[in-house]
Amino acid sequence: MLGVFLDQETVDNDDLDLGRLRAALPDWRWYRVTRPEEVIPRIAEANVVVSNKVHLDEAALRAAPNLRLIAIAATGTNNVDLDAAHRLGIAVSNIRAYATPAVVQHVFALMLALSTKLIDYHQAVREGRWQRAPQFCLLDYPVREIAGKTLGIVGYGELGRGVARVAETFGMNVLVAGRPGRPAEPGRVPLPELLPQVDVLSLHTPLTPETRGLIGARELALMKSDALLINTARGGIVDEAALADALRQGRLGGAGIDVLSVEPPTDTNPLLAPDIPNLIVTPHTAWASREARQRAVDQVAENIRAFLAGTPRNLV
């Protein structure tokens, strides 16, 4: 039974214990990175393929006649042609709820850094401005508390609920947006009604045809001019050019962005311009604590063992 891990480097930075994963199969081939042209030859003999972000289309799947299981090392499944896998009798599993503490932590790191002007004040000290101040502190940038503020959540699954729980401990009021394209649901607020009410908007919805471009110029215009936008979900949910314009023009208080529409991004991405104020961009690391990555590989191992035992889990 041969397993192939196509993109180990996306999960393991040589800091994880891979013992459970290695023990799940008798034979492994490990690849740090796999380019598109390398996919077919690398999976041709595989019985199990582990992939985080390598694209597996129908042509690749048809070229792997022994393939029985694709174990995705992530929750999202957009890198696998699921219809083709099902037609070919190939099971596909994903991992779930492994990164909740890390993502929730990152959401509040971004929210608090923006609210306290952490980066601005850190830079002020590095530039010697505190040292030259005529009084004991600097008050150059307005600091805001999040207690008593309203948090809007778009996407109320595992991650959205985790953020809501922590928000309540900070004394925030939580509103949950209705799901795009779905009928009205009790306890949820239609997005156009929610946006003007929130002081912080946090996105946790998957990228689907219904959510692509969900937050564009029209939606940003509905938000308060001092509101914050936090996106740790997927870059395509936000119109990046519209967000850059809103921040430049002072029509939004700030944004913390961990995901972009193309990753790795190019220098032409609107949100990487050097002149955008009140913006923090992190390189898709909200999920990436060592603890979360360890849980990820251990859960992949569990999925493989369960499948081989005839009790598959986390099938998609």
N, C-alpha and C positions, 0 to 999 in steps of 0.2 A: 504494500500500500504506500504510494508515493504522494507526499505533500510538497507543494511549491508555494513559497512566500514571495510574492512578486515585488513588494515595496516595503521591506522591513524598516528602511530608514525613516519612513513617515510616522512610525510609532516608536521605534526603539533607537535611542541615542547612545547605545552601548551602556545603558544604565538600568536595564530591566533584567529580571530573572525569567528566562525563557524555559525553565525546566518543565513546567506543566505542558507547554505547547510542544516541546521536543518529544515528550513522552506520549503525546496523543497519537503519534504515527511512528511506524518503525523506520521510515526513510524520508529524509527531507532534502530539498534543495532551497538554499536561501539566497535571495537577491536583494541587495540594498536598494537598487533602483532598476526599474524596467522601462525602457523606451518603447513606443508603440510598435516599432518594427521587430522588437524582441519578444513580444507577447506570445505569438503562435509557436515558435520553436521552444519556448520555455514551458508552456503548458501542455505540449503535445502528448506527453506520457503520463500526465498527472492524474491522480484519482481525486485529490483534494487541492483546491487552489485557495490560498489566502491572499486577499487584496484589500487595500484601503482605498486607494484612489485610481489604480490602473483601470483603464477602460476595457471591458470585456464585451465585445459585440458578437453578433451572431456568427460572423465568419470565424472569429477566434474560438467560439464554443464548438462549432462544427469540426474544427481542426483538432479537437481534444476528445477522441472517441471513448477514452476511459474515464472521463471526468464524471464524478458522482456528486460532488459538493463544492459549492463556492462559499467560503466562509469570509464574509465581509468584515473587516476589522474596523467597522464604523457603524453608525446607525443608518445613515443615508445610503440609498441603494441606486442612485442615479448613474453610477459608473458601470452597472451591469444591465444588459438587455434581458430583463426579467421574462418577457414574453418568449423570447427565444430559448432561454434556459428551461422554462416550463415545457415548451414543446419538445425539447430534447431530453426531458426527464432528468434534468440536473437540478438538484435541490440548492436553494440559496438561503443562507442564514445571515443575520446581522447581530450586532451587540447593542444592548440597551441599558440606559440609566447608569452607565459606567463613569460619566464625566460630570454628573450633576453638581457635586461640591465645587469642582474646579470652575465650571461655567458660572455658577452663582457668585462665587468669589470674584471672578473677573468682572462680572456685571457691576458689582458694587465698588470694585477698585476704580473702574472708569467713572461711575456716577460720583463717587466721593472725590476723586481727583479733579473732576470738572467743577464740582460744587465748592470745593475748598481752594480752587486755583493752585493746586499743589505744584504743578509744573512751572507755572509763572513765578511763584514765590521761590521755588528751588533755583530757578535761573537767576532771579534777582540776587540771591545770596552768592551764587557763583560769580556774578558780575560785580560784587562788592557794594551793592546798593544798601544792604542792611548795615554794613560796616560804616557807611558814610551818613547814616540816618541821624537826624537831630533828636530823635526820641528812641524809646526802647524797642519799638516794633515798626513794621511797615504795614500800611493800610492801603497800598496802591491798587489792590484788586478786591472786588467785593466777594466776601465769603458768605455762602448760603447754607443753612441747615436743611437736611432732607426730612427731618421730623415734621409732621404736619402737612407735608406736600403730598400730592396725588400722583401715584404711579399708574400708568396705563400699560397693560400687558397684551401683546398680540401673539397668540399662540399659547394655549393654556394646558400644555401637556406636562411631561415630567419636569422640564426645565422652567417653564413658566410658573408652575406651582412652587417649585423650589425658590424662585426669585420672590414670589408673593409672600412666602413664609418669612423670609428674612426681612423683606420690606416692612412687614407688620411689626417686627421686633424693633425696627428703627422708628416706629410711630408713623409710618406712611399710610395713607389711604390707598387702597388698591381697586382699580377698575379693570375689568376684563373685556376685551373687544370681542364682538361677534365674529364668527368665522366667515371669511370671504366666500360668497356664493352659497351660503347656507341659510336656511330659514332662521328667523329670530329665535333665540333661546333664552330661557329664564336666567336672570343674573348676568347676562352679557349685554354690552352696550354697542350699538352700531358704530363702526369706526368714525364716520363723520361727526357723530355726537360725542364720541369719546375724546377726539383730538383737542378740541378747544378747552377741555377740562383738565388736562394733565400737565403736570410740571416736569415729568419724566416719562418718556415712552420707551419701552424695552421690547425688542422683537425676538420671538422664539418660535416662529412658525417655519415649517419647511418651505423650500422653494418649489412651487408648483405653478402651472399655468395661471392659477387664480391669484397667487401671491407675487408673481414677478411684477416689479414696478409698483407694488402696493403703496409705497410711500414715495409720492412724486411731488411735483411743484404744488399741485392743488392741495394735497394733504398737509404739506409743510406750511402752507399759507393759513391753514386752519389752526395751527398750534400757536401757543403763546410765544411772544417774541423772546422770552427768557427761558423757554422750555429746553430740556435736554433730550437728545435722541441717542439711545444705546442699541447697537446692532451686533449681537454675537451669533446671529442665525446664519443667513446667507446673503452675500453681497447683492445679488440680483433683486432682492426685495426692495431695495432703495434705489431711486434715481440719483446716481452719484453726482451728476452735473447739477441737478436741481438742489441737492444738499449743499454742494460747494457754493452755489450762488446765494442760498439763504444765509449761510454763515458769513460770507463776505459782506453781505448787505445788512447784517445785524438783525435779520428777521427770525433768528433762532439763537438760543442762548449758548448752545454747544452741542457737540456730538462725540461719542466714543464708539469707534468702529473697529471691529476685530476681523471683519470679512469684507472682501471686495468681489466685484463681479467676475474678474479674471484673476486667478491665482496660480503661480506668482504673478503679481501685477506688472504692468509696464509703466514707464515714466509718464506716459500720456494719460494715466488715470486721473480724473478730475480731482480726486481727494488726496493726491500726492503732490499737488502744487504747493509751493512753499509759503504762499501768502494767505492761507486760510486760517482765520483766527478761531480759537476755542475748539480746536479739533485734536483728538488723540486717535491715532491709528496704530493698532497692534497687529502683528503678522499671524493672524489665525491661531493664537495661542490660548484662547479661553479654555479650551478643553485639555490642555497639554501638560497638566501637572504630572509629575512622575507617578504619583499614586493612581491617577486616572488611567495613564497609559499602561500601568501594570494590571489594573482591573481589566483593561481592554484585551490584552493578550491572554489573560487567564480565562476570560469569557469566551474568546475564540476557541481556546482549548476545550472548554466545556461543551461548546457547540459541536465540535468535531467528535468528541468522545460519545456524546449523546446520539449523534447521527449513526455512528458505527455500531452502537448498541441497539439500534432499531427504535430509539425513542427520541426522534429529532426535536429540537427546541429552537425557538426564535426564527422559524421559517418565514420567508416573505414571498 
